[in-house]
Amino acid sequence: MAKTGGRVHFVGSLGLPDAETAFRMLGERIGSRATRYPDGEPGERAYWIRWQNTVFASHPDLELIEERMIEGYKDAKARPAYRLRDGVDPQSMTIDKLGYAEAALASWAVFKRLRDEGVVPAGTRFQLCLPSCAALLTSFFPGDQAVLVEPALEDAMRREVEAAAAGIPAGDLAIQWDVAYEIIAIDGGQPPLYYADPLAGSVERLVRQLGWVPAGVEAGVHLCYGDPGHKHVIEPKDLGTCVALSNAICAQATRPVNWMHMPVPRDRRDDAYVAPLEGLVLNPETELYIGCIHFTDGAAGTSARIDAAGKHASGFGLATECGFGRRDPETIPALLDIHAEVLGS
């Protein structure tokens, strides 16, 4: 099996009932192989951004247009679509809070206690995972309305970052931006983004959002093709789009990008999928994590994907391609054991 960097990354959801269970399980089965622990996004946050519907549904400046189906999504669940009420000036619109910082601070208290007790290894950072603003806007608003709401939504998300960073020491915090709608749109999937150039417009916005993360706090990016109904929204041809996005983000970022994560579908062990890694140009401080780990074919299949990627990149860490949130919780201990096994322990 190809050599990896001996480290593992978790992209967010862990499918466990609460933060303490997540931190304890990671501490027991993964330990210091991961330098950042997320809280697993339990409870109302379990299905990525859907919990944000309460923010928009209760906002006095917004009204529901319809429950709409999004082409290409496999879970057949209608998405609410909102618009500004007649007479509302978008420049005066504000969104009080989204709830990410509040949840993070509650989980941080648990994390710190367990780290002080030695359950979580010393030096491990607490990882806060946030959706890109484009994900929220594209999911909940038609294009013409997303453009109007974007300033208020970005301001709200920036304040979420500030609130989390105010309550968690910089050396203990890592913030990840989850990027799915953008990469799907770049590859021609639905729904379309609300800005004209999917690649350049996405890079511009992601660089801006990375810039909100204060100095001393780690920042990274999780690239994803979605997991609704435990299926991709669109099947990636190869890692070409991930490489293009990563190169552009690292070239334009105004602060260090500490990691990039890229997915590998479970049925892609072939050289063609990972060959674009030859063109990857990351900054010296940027760790690469490749989502080679899959429960379905265990350590053997994971090792085959690692070997394929190892022909075109070296020193990368390992991850799953997406979070654990939509899998059977009983499978999670075994999945974590696959992580440990392929890392050589």
Buried (B, 14 or more C-beta within 10 A) or exposed (E): EBEBBEBBBBBBBBBBEBBBBBBBBBBEBBEEBBBBBBBBBBEEBBBBBBBBBEBBEEBEBBBEEEEEEBEBBEEEEEBBBBBBEEEBEBEEBEBEEBBBBBBBBEBBBBBBEBBEEEBBBEEBBBBBBBBBBBBBBBBBBBEEBBBBBBBBBBBBBBBBBBBBBEBBEEEBBBBBBBBBBBBBBBBEBEBBBBBEEBBEBBBBBBBBBBBBBBEEBBBBBBBBBBBBEEBBBBEBEBBBBBBBBBBBBBEBBEBBBBBBBBBBBBEBBEEEBBBBBEEBEBEEEBBBBBBBBBBEBBBEBBBBBBBBBBEBBEEBBBBBBBBBBBBEEEEBEEBBBBBBBBBEE
